[in-house]
Amino acid sequence: MDLIPLSKKHEPAIKNWLLEFYQNHLAWWSNSLQLQWSDIDIKNHIEKHDLFAKAWRRLLSQSSKNDHFVRAAELNNQLLGVVHAGTEID
């Protein structure tokens, strides 16, 4: 396995992963808060707030910073995932 710099070529796979994460995450919160959001409501929320684009820009930006570690994990040129570590102040 190789850890390589994150690049534009990784965007399609990461987009699929992040959209699935947001869908599951928001569905969990919707159920927990009894909001009764449908899958369509959640998809519309993700799109309205441009959640993927914001997350992607943040990952790309953090990949070039000294206080974060963002790398694509690949095996035989196949993307396995993303390794992301760092600290942020909320």
Steps between C-alpha positions, in 0.01 A plus 500: 500500500618850417403828662510763228400866483129555450421618149213582266507142364371378839195726498244262340559217747519732799182673386313168503633418846421841645151516352424158648642615835288817500189304400548252787606767750204726429257207497624401845458854634160536335382181667657591835334843499175360356516738203368235261716614206463280195797392291400773254494762780849394605631503143353848451663619824839364390468676164358826640790536741758371250640266764720296268664801333573658839651177636704442183643854504586459868677168439699641207593808699603300805706262288756776448515623860763406757245459781297234315576169339280415201606224264331264260559134577555300181590143419597421142362841393162414656368751754435331835414805706624824648715545808419831670641621829528841655365728767242771464344745739119495493 
